[in-house]
Structure formats: structure tokens, C-alpha cells
Amino acid sequence: MSIDCTKWVDQLLGRMTIEQKIGQMLVFGFCGPVITPDIAELIRKYHIGGLRISQKFRMMTVANDIKPGTEPDENTRRSLQYPRGLNRDYAYIDSPTSCTAREYAQSLNRLRDFALERPLGVGIHLVIDQEGNACDDLLSSQRLFPAAMGYPGAGDTDLAYRSGLCIARQARAIGANMIHSPVLDVNTNPLNPEIGARSFSALTDEVILYGRALMQGLKDGGLFTTGKHFPGRGESVSDAHWGLPTVGISREDLYHEHIRPYKKLIEAGLDAVMLAHCCYPCLGVVDRPACVSDTIINDILRGELGFEGIITTDNMMMGGILQKYEMSEAVVEAVAAGCDIILCRDESPLRYKIIDSLINAVRNGRIKEKRVDESVERVLKMRWQMGLAQNGGKVDPDVADVPFNDAFVKKTAAEAAEKTVMLKDESSLIPLDPASNVLLIEQIFPTHSFAANMYSHPGLLWEEMCRHSDKVFSVEIPYYPGEADFDRIRRRISEADTIVMTNYYYHKGVSSITEAVRKVMDMGKDVIVVTNTPYEFGLAADFPVGIVCFNPGSREQLRAVAEVLYGKLKPNAKLGFEVTSSELVNKEAVIR
């Protein structure tokens, strides 16, 4: 630390009460832009240090991470909290409040004013996900970029760097300071339901190469970076949102394939590490997730890898934690084990229970105050480096949308879309004849509903296809179509020479609609599948023709898909490892 930073941190730490220290370690959710009295109270009265901001919902609670169609287990039920006090009782949480980039930046500045008005005047930091493929938290004046797996397919590390730079410039203009990227999981299991195309590759060396490039772009653009999910979730066969996975591989394989990206990126300047909600028997951690494991945090990450930066939990309201612990117990275990930041996106009164549990754990000696001081010192150092000691992180709202229209950002977004799109065409259906009748069966992708603006909205692929032909008919279907939707499709099927159908995969939505695609194929027409993953979830082996784009929420990406469909763009992207479709693999690049 610099002399000025050390002085600032030491002075603040020496004046802090237990309550203020605990607050600095907490990052709660804020589904703005509407500022509610409870979020103001948490900043002003409870001293919270950061917010995970998102424009995808009106609010989030533990209920968001209960698997659809299932009942919550006992720990989850104990963690569910009904609204009370200042906490608003919402009629529904979808359909977020839309706003301009300027309006959103103004709301975030107000939150920062609340922090600066506190006795110690320590600013809050704002953190996002912006991975692509419906994992994009910022939607106001944001050009969206491909998920990680697109970049090695393009074979262009400079494109990954420039994409990171553009993501960061857009996010910083609104006010974000930190990003939960890059994803450093090596997706060695093609049946992994949660990671998939969020990973750069099934090959460790590609994850290192492209992860480092994206990370450097994000850092040069002004964001603090977070590698996730340590010590690696790529071999998992279940989703940590719905339960606690066990990664059952050897210690040698875990170190060589999955931990190695962290070692290399820590050496390259990775700012923070997010821990996985998984168990690792090969490390002697049989029934405890990584975020509560002294072995994983202190012996391996701090000790063997020498990491001195911020260690954060993943979202503590996920099923991977609640299957084992009630929430307020889990956060105490995590801090005691060595986590610096507790991430909990829940916006219910559960937040107050978490705060009380941690304060009580320090007061009764279960967590040593020295242990808390170590984390708070790291967190304050990070906030100094973010510039929060100057003006609390406030930005100029009048220029919040400038990066969206910047020529470099626009050019890079278009290039990323064109270079990462992939094609499988065993039936030689592409290019389509603009004079032929095409029926587009298009799902409403989550980002289309979240954003619902002129950049990203339902019917986006239809709009882009209509640029090339006036013979495109559309049946819009919900993300999961029902029998009534198939009736609508059957009524239009006779009009079509060819069918284009989306089969988008969203890991938080449980599955894709692969069986629905097969049902349409049985109707006797040629079908071209458009998906966002090269894996079986989206592009099944029995689908002869498919196009993969790595973020259907992006206009640039679906514009590239339409150009491929009508022969205006010849895709060259290939993967360097085996997936279901051999046509998507660059045989010369496969590493064994």
C-alpha cells in the first residue's frame, strides 16, 4: 500500500466499531433504479460496504434460487423472510423498472451520497455480473458482448481484451467499480448444467490465455476483477443454485486443470477471487462448501497460491449453501473461515438477521475481532484503490450513455458478434433464399424481457432477419412453450418452406426446449436451430443444422445470426475441444 493509502486505512480502522466493521464486509443486492427506504437504512444505519447492482428484477430473495417445480428444504424455509418494517411487499418481482443510463447513474449517486453522509464517510462500491447469455446485470445503454466461450472460438485474444475494455468503460460510466469476472472454470464436463459456455473452454491453457486477456481489458477499463469459482466448478454435474455439488475428481486433476488458471491470473494481477459453492473430497473437504473451508481459503488460496487480494463468497442465498446451512449460520462460518466479503443478493429482512448474527459472533468470541480486522483492512485498501476516498465513487450522469455510442465500443461489439458466431450445416440449408418463406419460432430470451428496449427486446431475431427478406413469418413463444403455443405453430406451418427455431439455454431456467424443437422437426419441415451454447443442451447431436451465438440478448449477435442465415456472413469460429457436434471443432486445435 502507498503511504497515503496506509494512513487512510489505519485511521478508519482504528475508529470503527464492531458494527461498522461488519457492515464494511457485506455486499447486498440492489435491483434499482428505485431507491427504497430499506436500502437507504442499510447504508446509513448498518454501514454496508457494497451493493451488487442489477437491472433484471424489481427485487431478489431466497425464493429466486428455489428450483422451479420443487419445494424448499428446511434450511431454505428458515432463511425465507416475509417483508416487515421498511421492506416493501411486492406484488411481483419481474418486469424491472426501465430507465436511461443517466437516470440509473443518478440513482447510484444518491446511494453514494448516503454513504458519504455516514460518520466515517466511507464510500460504497458497486459490483456487477456482465458475462453475456442472460448474465448481464447492466442493461441501460449497454452493448452486450459474447459469453466467454466465444473468444477462443474466434481465436483472437486481442478481441477478448478489447471486449473487456468496452464492458468496463460502459459499466464505469454508470458507476460500477467491480465485476464478478472472468469465469475461470474449466468446463471439462460437457454435461455441466451451470457453467457450459460461461467458461472460456474445456482446455486449461485456453482458459488461462483468454481469461487473462479479458481480465486485463476489464482492469484497464477501470474495473476490479474477480476470478470465479475457486477452486473450480467445471467438472460439476449439478447446479449450485439448486443444491450442493460434489466435485469428485483427483487432487492431481483439480490442481493441474482447474486451479492452474487462478495461479496464472493471480500472478497477472487478479484483484479478487470468488469461492465455489461445492465440496471437494480430494482436498479433504467432504461436506463443506469452499466458502466455509479453512483448508481451501487459507492453506491453498492464501498459502500455496500466495493470494493477498479480496476473497468473496458467491451469492449466499444459493441452494449450494442453503442445502447445508441456514443463511445466518452460513455467513458466520464463512467469515470465521477467512472470507473478506459476504455476498447476499437477498433484499428481504434476512439482511438484518445476517448483520445481527455476525455482530453477535464477534461479541461472543466465535469470530475473533482480529479476523474481522484483517478483512476490513483489505476491503478498505480496495476502496482506496477504486478512488472512493476522493468523491465516494460518484460519476457524471450526463455522460453515462456516452460509451454506448462510442465508435470503438460499437465496432468492437459488432466484431465480437461476427467473429464468435458458429455454424453446423450437415444438410446444406444455408444460405436461405430471400424469396423463400421462412417461419421463425422465436423464444423470448430472458435478456429481451429484462431490457425491453430498442437495443434488446422480444422479437429481436425477427427484426434482424427482416432486414434480409420480406418473407419471414414469426411465431413468438415464451421461454418454455405450452401446448397452446404448439397449436399456434401448427396453424402457420403450412406457410413455411423452412423453419428457423431458437433453443436458448439459460442455466437458471433449468433447461432449454430441445424436446420442443424435436416436436417441430416431426412436423416435416427443414429446421435450422439457433442457440447460445454448443453443448447438447442447445445444439443436440440429432440437430443437423444449427447456429451458435454466445449472447442472444445482444443486437449485434442476432444481427450476425441473420447475416449467416442469408449468406452475408461466413462464420469461421471453431472450438478447440470436443462437443456433441464435430462440425464445431477445429480438429487441428484439439488438445489431449
Buried (B, 14 or more C-beta within 10 A) or exposed (E): BEEEBEEBBEEBBEEBEBBBBBBBBBBBBBBBBBBBEBBBBBBEEBBBBBBBBBBBBBBBBBBBBBBEEEEBBEBBEBBBBEBEEEBEEEEEBEEBEBBBBBBBBBBBBBBBEBBBEBEBEBBBBBBBBBBBBBBBBBBBBBBBBBBBBBBBBBBBBEBBBBBBBBBBBBBBBBBBBBBBBBBBBBBBBBEBBBBBBBBBBBBBBBBBBBBBBBBBBBBBBBBBBBBBBBBBBBBBEBBBBBBBBBBEBEEEBBBEBBBBBBBBBBEBEBBBBBBBBBBBBBBEBEEBBBBBBBBBBBEBBBEEBEBEBBBBBBBBBBBBBBBBBBBBBBBBBBBBBBBBBBBBBBBBBBBBBBBEBBBBBBEEEBBEEEBBBEBBBBBBBBBBBBEBBEEBBBBEBEEBBBBBEBEEBBEBBBBBBBBBBBBBBEEEBBBBEBEEBBBBBBBBBBBBBBBBBEBBBBBBBBBBBBEBBEBBBBBBBEBBBEEEBBEEBEEBBEEBBBBBBBBBBBBBBBEBBBEBBBEBBEBEBBBBBBBBBBBBBBBBEEBBBBBBBBBBBBBBBBBBBBBBBBEEBEBBBBBBBBBBBEBBBBEEBBEE
